[in-house]
Amino acid sequence: MTYTAVAVVMVLLAVVLDQMLVRTRLTATAAWWTAYGIVVFFQLLTNGWLTGRGIVRYDPGAILGDAQVSFIGNGRLFYAPVEDLAFGFALVLTSCSVWVWLGRRRDADEV
Amino acid sequence: MSSLPHWSYVAMLAFCLAGTLPLVPAFRVKVLQQPRRLVLTILLAGSPFLLWDVRATDLGHWSFDPAQTLPWRVAGLPLEEVAFFVVIPLVSVLTYESVRVVRRARDARRAPRDVGGHDQRRDRRPDREVAR
């Protein structure tokens, strides 16, 4: 599978985790979307550093764009492949969802 | 390895931490005080992504510039890339908890009587019933 395909699958799995498996349903809350909005802004900056400088390099065959590292366009945004946005979304959602889920379990244990 | 470019990836991780760790005293978020919950979150949430990363690096979907990373490798990944899966879950949770603190404070300001508790139900529920 290409990075594009895996990234889409990871987003779907993260949403299923949040909505159905641990039922934290963060994607239905304004608080989480606000937090994600803040994180994604800094993701564009920091990931732009990683990709714009070529600290991380991508196989053109695995992403929507080609070998050209564009600032915007050519399947890229702030130098990073757009797939990275999906990767970031899935990682941030999974992290927050697991955190909230563990908190609820802990609260339930105390009762 | 002591040359500056080798620290390029480390610099990015340091920037992430420098931007979010001050949230702990600023909003008094109780994240670091729950080390067990935090470590479990990082392990459970980060591991699948780390495994994906090891696999994708192995397949050559992406690679890391040896000149801009430190020399240590774990399962083919620079140590910084492994640290990424600790840092990003941490900053995500710190940001989320900070947003919740701000929102709770704002909600308390808007409806101070709710905090008192005894007439909370009377204040809130009827609106919802009417709205339906």
gemmi code that builds the backbone of each chain (N, CA, C; Angstrom):
import gemmi

chains = {
    "A": [
        ("MET", (0.852, -1.208, 0.000), (0.000, 0.000, 0.000), (0.882, 1.249, 0.000)),
        ("THR", (0.439, 2.263, -0.696), (1.181, 3.523, -0.691), (0.940, 4.258, 0.622)),
        ("TYR", (1.757, 5.282, 0.867), (1.558, 6.126, 2.045), (0.149, 6.712, 2.016)),
        ("THR", (-0.295, 7.123, 0.823), (-1.628, 7.717, 0.677), (-2.703, 6.767, 1.207)),
        ("ALA", (-2.637, 5.509, 0.788), (-3.652, 4.527, 1.181), (-3.586, 4.244, 2.688)),
        ("VAL", (-2.381, 4.047, 3.210), (-2.241, 3.743, 4.642), (-2.736, 4.927, 5.481)),
        ("ALA", (-2.430, 6.149, 5.037), (-2.836, 7.340, 5.787), (-4.358, 7.430, 5.888)),
        ("VAL", (-5.044, 7.129, 4.786), (-6.509, 7.165, 4.794), (-7.051, 6.107, 5.750)),
        ("VAL", (-6.470, 4.913, 5.715), (-6.903, 3.829, 6.601), (-6.692, 4.219, 8.065)),
        ("MET", (-5.554, 4.839, 8.372), (-5.273, 5.221, 9.759), (-6.274, 6.268, 10.259)),
        ("VAL", (-6.675, 7.193, 9.387), (-7.686, 8.193, 9.772), (-9.004, 7.487, 10.107)),
        ("LEU", (-9.404, 6.555, 9.239), (-10.658, 5.835, 9.476), (-10.587, 5.032, 10.770)),
        ("LEU", (-9.461, 4.354, 11.010), (-9.312, 3.565, 12.237), (-9.367, 4.461, 13.476)),
        ("ALA", (-8.746, 5.636, 13.391), (-8.744, 6.558, 14.534), (-10.165, 7.021, 14.847)),
        ("VAL", (-10.948, 7.309, 13.796), (-12.330, 7.760, 14.000), (-13.182, 6.615, 14.563)),
        ("VAL", (-12.954, 5.409, 14.064), (-13.684, 4.240, 14.581), (-13.333, 4.014, 16.053)),
        ("LEU", (-12.053, 4.150, 16.395), (-11.625, 4.018, 17.788), (-12.371, 5.022, 18.669)),
        ("ASP", (-12.363, 6.282, 18.227), (-12.968, 7.358, 19.009), (-14.486, 7.210, 19.110)),
        ("GLN", (-15.132, 6.919, 17.980), (-16.594, 6.908, 17.953), (-17.204, 5.596, 18.427)),
        ("MET", (-16.533, 4.468, 18.136), (-17.195, 3.189, 18.370), (-16.481, 2.279, 19.366)),
        ("LEU", (-15.178, 2.238, 19.331), (-14.474, 1.271, 20.183), (-14.380, 1.736, 21.635)),
        ("VAL", (-13.781, 2.904, 21.871), (-13.689, 3.380, 23.259), (-14.751, 4.449, 23.547)),
        ("ARG", (-15.454, 4.874, 22.503), (-16.599, 5.796, 22.616), (-16.290, 7.087, 23.374)),
        ("THR", (-15.107, 7.629, 23.127), (-14.797, 8.919, 23.729), (-15.477, 10.046, 22.943)),
        ("ARG", (-15.766, 9.783, 21.670), (-16.506, 10.698, 20.787), (-15.951, 12.124, 20.804)),
        ("LEU", (-14.630, 12.219, 20.801), (-13.996, 13.538, 20.800), (-14.282, 14.289, 19.505)),
        ("THR", (-14.453, 13.540, 18.407), (-14.702, 14.196, 17.121), (-16.082, 14.851, 17.087)),
        ("ALA", (-16.862, 14.670, 18.157), (-18.160, 15.356, 18.248), (-18.081, 16.541, 19.210)),
        ("THR", (-16.884, 16.858, 19.695), (-16.762, 17.953, 20.664), (-15.994, 19.144, 20.093)),
        ("ALA", (-16.441, 20.333, 20.480), (-15.744, 21.551, 20.041), (-14.359, 21.633, 20.684)),
        ("ALA", (-14.235, 21.091, 21.916), (-12.949, 21.177, 22.622), (-11.851, 20.460, 21.831)),
        ("TRP", (-12.159, 19.261, 21.345), (-11.119, 18.522, 20.623), (-10.769, 19.208, 19.305)),
        ("TRP", (-11.783, 19.675, 18.583), (-11.505, 20.323, 17.293), (-10.704, 21.604, 17.482)),
        ("THR", (-10.969, 22.314, 18.586), (-10.168, 23.503, 18.893), (-8.713, 23.097, 19.114)),
        ("ALA", (-8.520, 22.050, 19.927), (-7.158, 21.576, 20.196), (-6.485, 21.121, 18.900)),
        ("TYR", (-7.239, 20.402, 18.078), (-6.660, 19.927, 16.815), (-6.272, 21.105, 15.916)),
        ("GLY", (-7.106, 22.133, 15.905), (-6.802, 23.321, 15.102), (-5.481, 23.957, 15.512)),
        ("ILE", (-5.225, 23.993, 16.813), (-3.967, 24.546, 17.321), (-2.802, 23.634, 16.918)),
        ("VAL", (-3.001, 22.343, 17.121), (-1.920, 21.388, 16.813), (-1.596, 21.396, 15.315)),
        ("VAL", (-2.619, 21.444, 14.471), (-2.360, 21.338, 13.025), (-1.607, 22.575, 12.520)),
        ("PHE", (-1.869, 23.721, 13.144), (-1.122, 24.926, 12.777), (0.385, 24.714, 13.035)),
        ("PHE", (0.690, 24.193, 14.220), (2.098, 23.970, 14.550), (2.666, 22.774, 13.784)),
        ("GLN", (1.782, 21.850, 13.402), (2.262, 20.740, 12.572), (2.777, 21.268, 11.238)),
        ("LEU", (2.025, 22.214, 10.653), (2.451, 22.768, 9.362), (3.834, 23.420, 9.490)),
        ("LEU", (4.058, 24.139, 10.601), (5.357, 24.793, 10.808), (6.478, 23.775, 11.013)),
        ("THR", (6.268, 22.865, 11.969), (7.351, 21.935, 12.325), (7.585, 20.897, 11.229)),
        ("ASN", (6.486, 20.449, 10.612), (6.632, 19.476, 9.540), (7.237, 20.132, 8.302)),
        ("GLY", (6.963, 21.421, 8.132), (7.586, 22.175, 7.049), (9.104, 22.209, 7.213)),
        ("TRP", (9.517, 22.305, 8.462), (10.948, 22.259, 8.783), (11.532, 20.888, 8.394)),
        ("LEU", (10.853, 19.833, 8.822), (11.355, 18.477, 8.553), (11.414, 18.174, 7.057)),
        ("THR", (10.385, 18.592, 6.333), (10.298, 18.215, 4.916), (10.973, 19.233, 4.007)),
        ("GLY", (10.852, 20.521, 4.345), (11.464, 21.568, 3.519), (12.982, 21.468, 3.507)),
        ("ARG", (13.549, 21.092, 4.656), (15.004, 20.936, 4.742), (15.468, 19.567, 4.252)),
        ("GLY", (14.503, 18.683, 3.980), (14.873, 17.340, 3.533), (15.408, 16.458, 4.644)),
        ("ILE", (15.003, 16.754, 5.894), (15.363, 15.862, 7.002), (14.648, 14.530, 6.774)),
        ("VAL", (13.370, 14.633, 6.338), (12.615, 13.460, 5.908), (12.355, 13.604, 4.414)),
        ("ARG", (12.592, 12.544, 3.661), (12.379, 12.558, 2.210), (11.441, 11.434, 1.822)),
        ("TYR", (10.629, 11.690, 0.806), (9.581, 10.740, 0.442), (9.825, 10.135, -0.928)),
        ("ASP", (9.462, 8.864, -1.029), (9.501, 8.186, -2.323), (8.329, 8.712, -3.160)),
        ("PRO", (8.603, 9.322, -4.304), (7.515, 9.879, -5.134), (6.468, 8.825, -5.480)),
        ("GLY", (6.852, 7.552, -5.487), (5.907, 6.492, -5.821), (4.911, 6.197, -4.710)),
        ("ALA", (5.173, 6.692, -3.494), (4.317, 6.362, -2.354), (3.349, 7.490, -2.008)),
        ("ILE", (3.520, 8.666, -2.624), (2.685, 9.820, -2.271), (1.971, 10.378, -3.509)),
        ("LEU", (1.001, 11.279, -3.279), (0.245, 11.879, -4.384), (1.144, 12.762, -5.235)),
        ("GLY", (2.051, 13.513, -4.577), (2.940, 14.403, -5.310), (4.098, 13.649, -5.944)),
        ("ASP", (5.014, 14.395, -6.559), (6.188, 13.753, -7.146), (7.443, 14.143, -6.360)),
        ("ALA", (8.594, 14.049, -6.984), (9.852, 14.286, -6.278), (10.064, 15.763, -5.936)),
        ("GLN", (9.331, 16.641, -6.631), (9.471, 18.073, -6.412), (8.937, 18.463, -5.028)),
        ("VAL", (9.775, 19.096, -4.194), (9.341, 19.540, -2.864), (8.843, 20.978, -2.972)),
        ("SER", (7.539, 21.135, -3.245), (6.958, 22.467, -3.408), (6.472, 23.000, -2.071)),
        ("PHE", (6.436, 24.335, -1.948), (5.894, 24.940, -0.729), (4.394, 24.630, -0.639)),
        ("ILE", (3.675, 24.946, -1.721), (2.258, 24.592, -1.805), (1.978, 24.089, -3.218)),
        ("GLY", (1.184, 23.032, -3.315), (0.869, 22.448, -4.613), (1.694, 21.202, -4.846)),
        ("ASN", (1.412, 20.511, -5.943), (2.131, 19.277, -6.247), (1.941, 18.245, -5.126)),
        ("GLY", (0.707, 18.218, -4.575), (0.414, 17.254, -3.501), (1.073, 17.602, -2.186)),
        ("ARG", (1.525, 18.875, -2.072), (2.217, 19.264, -0.832), (1.629, 20.539, -0.239)),
        ("LEU", (1.797, 20.679, 1.070), (1.345, 21.859, 1.791), (2.432, 22.197, 2.804)),
        ("PHE", (2.978, 23.383, 2.732), (4.124, 23.757, 3.573), (5.231, 22.703, 3.434)),
        ("TYR", (5.541, 22.355, 2.222), (6.591, 21.377, 1.859), (6.237, 19.922, 2.155)),
        ("ALA", (5.324, 19.681, 3.076), (5.031, 18.304, 3.480), (3.992, 17.681, 2.557)),
        ("PRO", (4.092, 16.381, 2.296), (3.043, 15.703, 1.533), (1.710, 15.844, 2.261)),
        ("VAL", (0.620, 16.021, 1.526), (-0.688, 16.180, 2.182), (-1.023, 14.943, 3.023)),
        ("GLU", (-0.428, 13.810, 2.681), (-0.655, 12.593, 3.475), (-0.274, 12.805, 4.937)),
        ("ASP", (0.735, 13.667, 5.160), (1.161, 13.928, 6.540), (0.045, 14.536, 7.386)),
        ("LEU", (-0.874, 15.276, 6.738), (-1.995, 15.846, 7.487), (-2.891, 14.729, 8.012)),
        ("ALA", (-3.096, 13.711, 7.177), (-3.902, 12.567, 7.601), (-3.186, 11.812, 8.724)),
        ("PHE", (-1.898, 11.597, 8.540), (-1.068, 10.940, 9.570), (-1.196, 11.693, 10.902)),
        ("GLY", (-1.045, 13.009, 10.847), (-1.104, 13.836, 12.055), (-2.476, 13.787, 12.703)),
        ("PHE", (-3.519, 13.889, 11.878), (-4.887, 13.841, 12.395), (-5.108, 12.542, 13.154)),
        ("ALA", (-4.711, 11.424, 12.549), (-4.915, 10.118, 13.168), (-4.119, 9.997, 14.466)),
        ("LEU", (-2.893, 10.479, 14.476), (-2.050, 10.370, 15.673), (-2.579, 11.240, 16.816)),
        ("VAL", (-2.984, 12.467, 16.495), (-3.497, 13.375, 17.531), (-4.821, 12.850, 18.094)),
        ("LEU", (-5.713, 12.398, 17.200), (-7.012, 11.884, 17.661), (-6.830, 10.625, 18.507)),
        ("THR", (-5.990, 9.714, 18.044), (-5.759, 8.478, 18.801), (-5.183, 8.795, 20.179)),
        ("SER", (-4.216, 9.703, 20.236), (-3.595, 10.062, 21.513), (-4.621, 10.619, 22.495)),
        ("CYS", (-5.416, 11.596, 22.039), (-6.400, 12.224, 22.921), (-7.489, 11.227, 23.319)),
        ("SER", (-7.893, 10.394, 22.374), (-8.952, 9.429, 22.639), (-8.514, 8.414, 23.698)),
        ("VAL", (-7.300, 7.897, 23.546), (-6.782, 6.929, 24.523), (-6.632, 7.600, 25.891)),
        ("TRP", (-6.143, 8.843, 25.889), (-5.971, 9.592, 27.143), (-7.303, 9.736, 27.881)),
        ("VAL", (-8.340, 10.163, 27.173), (-9.650, 10.369, 27.794), (-10.241, 9.034, 28.253)),
        ("TRP", (-10.065, 8.021, 27.413), (-10.573, 6.681, 27.746), (-9.919, 6.161, 29.037)),
        ("LEU", (-8.609, 6.292, 29.146), (-7.900, 5.841, 30.352), (-8.355, 6.635, 31.579)),
        ("GLY", (-8.668, 7.911, 31.377), (-9.158, 8.740, 32.476), (-10.508, 8.268, 32.976)),
        ("ARG", (-11.362, 7.890, 32.033), (-12.687, 7.392, 32.424), (-12.586, 6.074, 33.154)),
        ("ARG", (-11.694, 5.208, 32.686), (-11.492, 3.910, 33.342), (-11.015, 4.117, 34.775)),
        ("ARG", (-10.082, 5.084, 34.921), (-9.533, 5.364, 36.250), (-10.648, 5.879, 37.169)),
        ("ASP", (-11.472, 6.814, 36.636), (-12.566, 7.356, 37.445), (-13.545, 6.254, 37.838)),
        ("ALA", (-13.807, 5.344, 36.915), (-14.746, 4.256, 37.185), (-14.194, 3.339, 38.267)),
        ("ASP", (-12.869, 3.119, 38.259), (-12.245, 2.257, 39.261), (-12.374, 2.860, 40.659)),
        ("GLU", (-12.290, 4.198, 40.716), (-12.312, 4.864, 42.015), (-13.692, 4.827, 42.646)),
        ("VAL", (-14.729, 4.790, 41.818), (-16.092, 4.818, 42.349), (-16.410, 3.517, 43.070)),
    ],
    "B": [
        ("MET", (29.211, 14.093, 14.287), (27.877, 14.168, 14.879), (27.717, 15.414, 15.733)),
        ("SER", (28.827, 16.008, 16.107), (28.714, 17.194, 16.946), (28.360, 18.427, 16.119)),
        ("SER", (28.433, 18.294, 14.782), (28.135, 19.473, 13.962), (26.648, 19.815, 14.018)),
        ("LEU", (26.371, 21.082, 13.866), (25.022, 21.616, 14.089), (23.926, 20.948, 13.238)),
        ("PRO", (24.139, 20.731, 11.926), (23.062, 20.138, 11.120), (22.533, 18.809, 11.660)),
        ("HIS", (23.372, 18.058, 12.356), (22.912, 16.780, 12.899), (21.802, 16.948, 13.935)),
        ("TRP", (21.680, 18.141, 14.469), (20.678, 18.405, 15.500), (19.381, 18.961, 14.915)),
        ("SER", (19.247, 18.961, 13.591), (18.082, 19.582, 12.943), (16.760, 18.961, 13.385)),
        ("TYR", (16.708, 17.628, 13.441), (15.466, 16.964, 13.849), (15.240, 17.168, 15.350)),
        ("VAL", (16.321, 17.082, 16.141), (16.203, 17.315, 17.586), (15.627, 18.711, 17.849)),
        ("ALA", (16.054, 19.682, 17.051), (15.586, 21.061, 17.218), (14.073, 21.144, 17.078)),
        ("MET", (13.526, 20.387, 16.131), (12.073, 20.399, 15.910), (11.336, 19.830, 17.138)),
        ("LEU", (11.869, 18.736, 17.689), (11.239, 18.144, 18.882), (11.337, 19.102, 20.071)),
        ("ALA", (12.485, 19.753, 20.201), (12.684, 20.712, 21.295), (11.704, 21.874, 21.174)),
        ("PHE", (11.478, 22.323, 19.926), (10.521, 23.408, 19.680), (9.116, 22.991, 20.135)),
        ("CYS", (8.726, 21.764, 19.812), (7.393, 21.263, 20.204), (7.239, 21.273, 21.727)),
        ("LEU", (8.263, 20.798, 22.426), (8.198, 20.740, 23.886), (8.247, 22.136, 24.495)),
        ("ALA", (9.088, 22.992, 23.924), (9.214, 24.365, 24.441), (7.886, 25.114, 24.298)),
        ("GLY", (7.116, 24.762, 23.277), (5.843, 25.433, 23.046), (4.714, 24.906, 23.911)),
        ("THR", (4.807, 23.657, 24.345), (3.668, 23.068, 25.056), (3.905, 22.841, 26.554)),
        ("LEU", (5.130, 22.570, 26.966), (5.347, 22.342, 28.407), (4.954, 23.546, 29.267)),
        ("PRO", (5.121, 24.792, 28.772), (4.650, 25.940, 29.573), (3.141, 25.933, 29.821)),
        ("LEU", (2.383, 25.126, 29.036), (0.943, 25.030, 29.273), (0.662, 24.425, 30.649)),
        ("VAL", (1.586, 23.604, 31.135), (1.368, 22.927, 32.421), (1.227, 23.935, 33.563)),
        ("PRO", (2.211, 24.841, 33.754), (2.006, 25.855, 34.804), (0.954, 26.902, 34.406)),
        ("ALA", (0.876, 27.256, 33.129), (-0.016, 28.344, 32.708), (-1.481, 28.002, 32.965)),
        ("PHE", (-1.879, 26.774, 32.658), (-3.290, 26.393, 32.814), (-3.491, 25.354, 33.916)),
        ("ARG", (-2.410, 25.051, 34.636), (-2.457, 24.054, 35.711), (-3.093, 22.747, 35.228)),
        ("VAL", (-2.685, 22.318, 34.036), (-3.235, 21.050, 33.539), (-2.585, 19.893, 34.290)),
        ("LYS", (-3.427, 18.937, 34.655), (-2.925, 17.796, 35.437), (-2.649, 16.627, 34.492)),
        ("VAL", (-1.557, 16.739, 33.798), (-1.161, 15.673, 32.875), (0.101, 14.983, 33.376)),
        ("LEU", (1.099, 15.790, 33.701), (2.367, 15.214, 34.171), (2.199, 14.579, 35.553)),
        ("GLN", (1.155, 14.998, 36.293), (0.907, 14.410, 37.615), (0.265, 13.038, 37.513)),
        ("GLN", (-0.043, 12.628, 36.289), (-0.632, 11.293, 36.094), (0.297, 10.472, 35.204)),
        ("PRO", (1.486, 10.150, 35.726), (2.501, 9.515, 34.874), (2.061, 8.172, 34.304)),
        ("ARG", (1.306, 7.407, 35.086), (0.888, 6.085, 34.621), (-0.047, 6.212, 33.410)),
        ("ARG", (-1.038, 7.096, 33.562), (-2.002, 7.324, 32.479), (-1.295, 7.878, 31.244)),
        ("LEU", (-0.330, 8.767, 31.482), (0.389, 9.393, 30.366), (1.255, 8.379, 29.617)),
        ("VAL", (1.992, 7.574, 30.373), (2.861, 6.573, 29.743), (2.031, 5.549, 28.973)),
        ("LEU", (0.914, 5.119, 29.584), (0.031, 4.164, 28.897), (-0.525, 4.768, 27.609)),
        ("THR", (-0.899, 6.045, 27.662), (-1.423, 6.722, 26.478), (-0.379, 6.728, 25.362)),
        ("ILE", (0.861, 7.087, 25.735), (1.934, 7.147, 24.739), (2.190, 5.765, 24.144)),
        ("LEU", (2.197, 4.736, 25.010), (2.445, 3.377, 24.517), (1.311, 2.897, 23.617)),
        ("LEU", (0.072, 3.063, 24.081), (-1.069, 2.540, 23.324), (-1.306, 3.321, 22.028)),
        ("ALA", (-1.193, 4.642, 22.104), (-1.480, 5.457, 20.919), (-0.280, 5.508, 19.978)),
        ("GLY", (0.913, 5.604, 20.533), (2.093, 5.784, 19.690), (2.559, 4.518, 18.992)),
        ("SER", (2.396, 3.365, 19.675), (2.954, 2.122, 19.133), (2.479, 1.752, 17.726)),
        ("PRO", (1.165, 1.785, 17.462), (0.738, 1.416, 16.105), (1.380, 2.315, 15.045)),
        ("PHE", (1.509, 3.596, 15.358), (2.097, 4.545, 14.402), (3.595, 4.293, 14.251)),
        ("LEU", (4.228, 3.921, 15.359), (5.657, 3.610, 15.313), (5.902, 2.371, 14.449)),
        ("LEU", (5.039, 1.359, 14.623), (5.174, 0.140, 13.810), (4.980, 0.456, 12.334)),
        ("TRP", (3.972, 1.285, 12.058), (3.728, 1.718, 10.678), (4.971, 2.425, 10.146)),
        ("ASP", (5.569, 3.260, 10.969), (6.743, 4.028, 10.565), (7.929, 3.114, 10.242)),
        ("VAL", (8.138, 2.112, 11.101), (9.227, 1.153, 10.866), (9.008, 0.449, 9.527)),
        ("ARG", (7.764, 0.023, 9.297), (7.418, -0.686, 8.061), (7.593, 0.224, 6.838)),
        ("ALA", (7.070, 1.456, 6.936), (7.131, 2.388, 5.800), (8.576, 2.770, 5.479)),
        ("THR", (9.386, 2.904, 6.529), (10.804, 3.219, 6.318), (11.491, 2.030, 5.643)),
        ("ASP", (11.121, 0.849, 6.103), (11.661, -0.381, 5.539), (11.302, -0.499, 4.057)),
        ("LEU", (10.054, -0.159, 3.733), (9.587, -0.230, 2.341), (10.155, 0.908, 1.494)),
        ("GLY", (10.724, 1.900, 2.155), (11.280, 3.032, 1.424), (10.269, 4.118, 1.093)),
        ("HIS", (9.106, 4.117, 1.767), (8.130, 5.192, 1.544), (8.745, 6.541, 1.905)),
        ("TRP", (9.575, 6.528, 2.937), (10.322, 7.732, 3.301), (11.663, 7.334, 3.905)),
        ("SER", (12.548, 8.321, 3.970), (13.883, 8.070, 4.526), (14.349, 9.316, 5.267)),
        ("PHE", (15.405, 9.161, 6.054), (15.882, 10.250, 6.896), (17.304, 10.622, 6.506)),
        ("ASP", (17.557, 11.908, 6.462), (18.877, 12.399, 6.052), (19.891, 12.163, 7.177)),
        ("PRO", (20.883, 11.304, 6.940), (21.872, 11.029, 7.990), (22.638, 12.285, 8.424)),
        ("ALA", (22.736, 13.269, 7.533), (23.478, 14.490, 7.856), (22.703, 15.404, 8.801)),
        ("GLN", (21.358, 15.183, 8.895), (20.537, 16.072, 9.720), (19.882, 15.342, 10.894)),
        ("THR", (20.352, 14.139, 11.155), (19.870, 13.397, 12.318), (21.094, 12.901, 13.092)),
        ("LEU", (20.852, 12.504, 14.346), (21.935, 11.947, 15.165), (22.214, 10.516, 14.686)),
        ("PRO", (23.366, 9.979, 14.996), (23.761, 8.700, 14.382), (23.009, 7.462, 14.870)),
        ("TRP", (22.315, 7.568, 16.024), (21.703, 6.357, 16.579), (20.469, 5.921, 15.794)),
        ("ARG", (20.336, 4.624, 15.558), (19.193, 4.057, 14.844), (18.538, 2.970, 15.690)),
        ("VAL", (17.205, 2.966, 15.691), (16.438, 1.928, 16.366), (15.500, 1.325, 15.330)),
        ("ALA", (15.647, 0.064, 15.041), (14.832, -0.618, 14.017), (14.844, 0.179, 12.709)),
        ("GLY", (15.974, 0.735, 12.383), (16.111, 1.470, 11.125), (15.683, 2.928, 11.196)),
        ("LEU", (15.134, 3.342, 12.364), (14.682, 4.735, 12.514), (15.694, 5.536, 13.322)),
        ("PRO", (15.856, 6.814, 12.991), (16.658, 7.667, 13.878), (15.985, 7.718, 15.258)),
        ("LEU", (16.785, 7.851, 16.286), (16.243, 7.944, 17.646), (15.205, 9.069, 17.745)),
        ("GLU", (15.436, 10.155, 16.991), (14.502, 11.289, 17.010), (13.114, 10.877, 16.532)),
        ("GLU", (13.076, 9.990, 15.532), (11.785, 9.557, 14.994), (11.027, 8.723, 16.031)),
        ("VAL", (11.744, 7.950, 16.823), (11.107, 7.206, 17.914), (10.599, 8.198, 18.965)),
        ("ALA", (11.425, 9.196, 19.281), (11.034, 10.213, 20.262), (9.811, 11.002, 19.786)),
        ("PHE", (9.681, 11.139, 18.470), (8.527, 11.830, 17.875), (7.219, 11.228, 18.391)),
        ("PHE", (7.196, 9.891, 18.539), (5.965, 9.202, 18.956), (5.758, 9.245, 20.469)),
        ("VAL", (6.684, 9.864, 21.164), (6.480, 10.202, 22.567), (6.051, 11.670, 22.656)),
        ("VAL", (6.758, 12.517, 21.911), (6.532, 13.964, 21.982), (5.146, 14.344, 21.447)),
        ("ILE", (4.749, 13.790, 20.301), (3.488, 14.230, 19.695), (2.260, 13.808, 20.508)),
        ("PRO", (2.187, 12.552, 21.002), (1.072, 12.261, 21.918), (1.060, 13.181, 23.141)),
        ("LEU", (2.232, 13.469, 23.688), (2.316, 14.349, 24.857), (1.796, 15.753, 24.540)),
        ("VAL", (2.274, 16.348, 23.442), (1.830, 17.713, 23.128), (0.345, 17.725, 22.756)),
        ("SER", (-0.150, 16.637, 22.165), (-1.575, 16.561, 21.822), (-2.426, 16.592, 23.089)),
        ("VAL", (-2.043, 15.773, 24.068), (-2.798, 15.697, 25.317), (-2.703, 17.025, 26.084)),
        ("LEU", (-1.505, 17.620, 26.125), (-1.342, 18.902, 26.826), (-2.200, 19.985, 26.182)),
        ("THR", (-2.242, 20.016, 24.859), (-3.050, 21.019, 24.159), (-4.531, 20.791, 24.426)),
        ("TYR", (-4.949, 19.528, 24.310), (-6.362, 19.201, 24.534), (-6.795, 19.555, 25.960)),
        ("GLU", (-5.991, 19.177, 26.947), (-6.353, 19.473, 28.337), (-6.352, 20.983, 28.608)),
        ("SER", (-5.446, 21.712, 27.971), (-5.417, 23.169, 28.136), (-6.671, 23.809, 27.563)),
        ("VAL", (-7.095, 23.329, 26.399), (-8.324, 23.844, 25.794), (-9.503, 23.589, 26.727)),
        ("ARG", (-9.522, 22.407, 27.336), (-10.632, 22.089, 28.249), (-10.631, 23.009, 29.464)),
        ("VAL", (-9.444, 23.317, 29.984), (-9.355, 24.225, 31.137), (-9.915, 25.597, 30.755)),
        ("VAL", (-9.512, 26.089, 29.586), (-9.967, 27.412, 29.138), (-11.482, 27.411, 28.936)),
        ("ARG", (-11.997, 26.347, 28.326), (-13.435, 26.278, 28.062), (-14.243, 26.163, 29.347)),
        ("ARG", (-13.717, 25.377, 30.301), (-14.413, 25.238, 31.591), (-14.491, 26.577, 32.307)),
        ("ALA", (-13.364, 27.320, 32.289), (-13.328, 28.628, 32.943), (-14.317, 29.579, 32.276)),
        ("ARG", (-14.383, 29.527, 30.941), (-15.288, 30.400, 30.202), (-16.746, 30.039, 30.505)),
        ("ASP", (-17.041, 28.734, 30.525), (-18.407, 28.301, 30.822), (-18.813, 28.706, 32.232)),
        ("ALA", (-17.867, 28.614, 33.175), (-18.159, 28.979, 34.559), (-18.452, 30.473, 34.669)),
        ("ARG", (-17.744, 31.282, 33.856), (-17.986, 32.733, 33.870), (-19.360, 33.056, 33.307)),
        ("ARG", (-19.729, 32.320, 32.259), (-21.002, 32.604, 31.591), (-22.193, 32.210, 32.443)),
        ("ALA", (-22.054, 31.110, 33.171), (-23.171, 30.611, 33.977), (-22.690, 30.304, 35.377)),
        ("PRO", (-22.388, 31.354, 36.169), (-21.802, 31.136, 37.495), (-22.702, 30.304, 38.405)),
        ("ARG", (-24.026, 30.358, 38.198), (-24.922, 29.633, 39.100), (-24.795, 28.127, 38.917)),
        ("ASP", (-24.389, 27.727, 37.711), (-24.215, 26.294, 37.472), (-23.183, 25.686, 38.412)),
        ("VAL", (-22.181, 26.508, 38.740), (-21.106, 25.978, 39.575), (-21.630, 25.674, 40.980)),
        ("GLY", (-22.580, 26.538, 41.442), (-23.139, 26.351, 42.778), (-23.874, 25.031, 42.926)),
        ("GLY", (-24.541, 24.631, 41.896), (-25.075, 23.276, 41.872), (-26.554, 23.130, 42.152)),
        ("HIS", (-27.111, 23.763, 43.226), (-28.443, 23.337, 43.663), (-29.539, 23.637, 42.650)),
        ("ASP", (-29.401, 24.761, 41.902), (-30.454, 25.020, 40.920), (-29.952, 24.810, 39.486)),
        ("GLN", (-28.958, 23.986, 39.406), (-28.377, 23.708, 38.100), (-29.415, 23.132, 37.134)),
        ("ARG", (-30.166, 22.172, 37.607), (-31.127, 21.496, 36.728), (-32.193, 22.469, 36.253)),
        ("ARG", (-32.683, 23.270, 37.189), (-33.747, 24.197, 36.826), (-33.250, 25.212, 35.785)),
        ("ASP", (-31.974, 25.621, 35.941), (-31.427, 26.608, 35.016), (-31.256, 26.056, 33.609)),
        ("ARG", (-30.847, 24.832, 33.547), (-30.392, 24.344, 32.257), (-31.432, 23.560, 31.473)),
        ("ARG", (-32.059, 22.616, 32.148), (-32.870, 21.648, 31.414), (-34.030, 22.272, 30.652)),
        ("PRO", (-34.795, 23.216, 31.291), (-35.987, 23.722, 30.601), (-35.664, 24.274, 29.214)),
        ("ASP", (-34.508, 24.936, 29.077), (-34.140, 25.495, 27.774), (-34.102, 24.403, 26.718)),
        ("ARG", (-33.510, 23.311, 27.130), (-33.366, 22.214, 26.167), (-34.735, 21.653, 25.802)),
        ("GLU", (-35.612, 21.544, 26.809), (-36.941, 21.004, 26.530), (-37.678, 21.909, 25.554)),
        ("VAL", (-37.569, 23.199, 25.795), (-38.251, 24.160, 24.921), (-37.686, 24.062, 23.509)),
        ("ALA", (-36.384, 23.912, 23.449), (-35.742, 23.878, 22.139), (-36.239, 22.699, 21.313)),
        ("ARG", (-36.580, 21.626, 22.004), (-37.065, 20.456, 21.284), (-38.475, 20.710, 20.795)),
    ],
}
model = gemmi.Model(1)
for chain_id, residues in chains.items():
    chain = gemmi.Chain(chain_id)
    for i, (resn, *xyz) in enumerate(residues, 1):
        res = gemmi.Residue()
        res.name, res.seqid = resn, gemmi.SeqId(i, " ")
        for name, pos in zip(("N", "CA", "C"), xyz):
            atom = gemmi.Atom()
            atom.name, atom.element = name, gemmi.Element(name[0])
            atom.pos, atom.b_iso = gemmi.Position(*pos), 0.0
            res.add_atom(atom)
        chain.add_residue(res)
    model.add_chain(chain)
structure = gemmi.Structure()
structure.add_model(model)
structure.setup_entities()
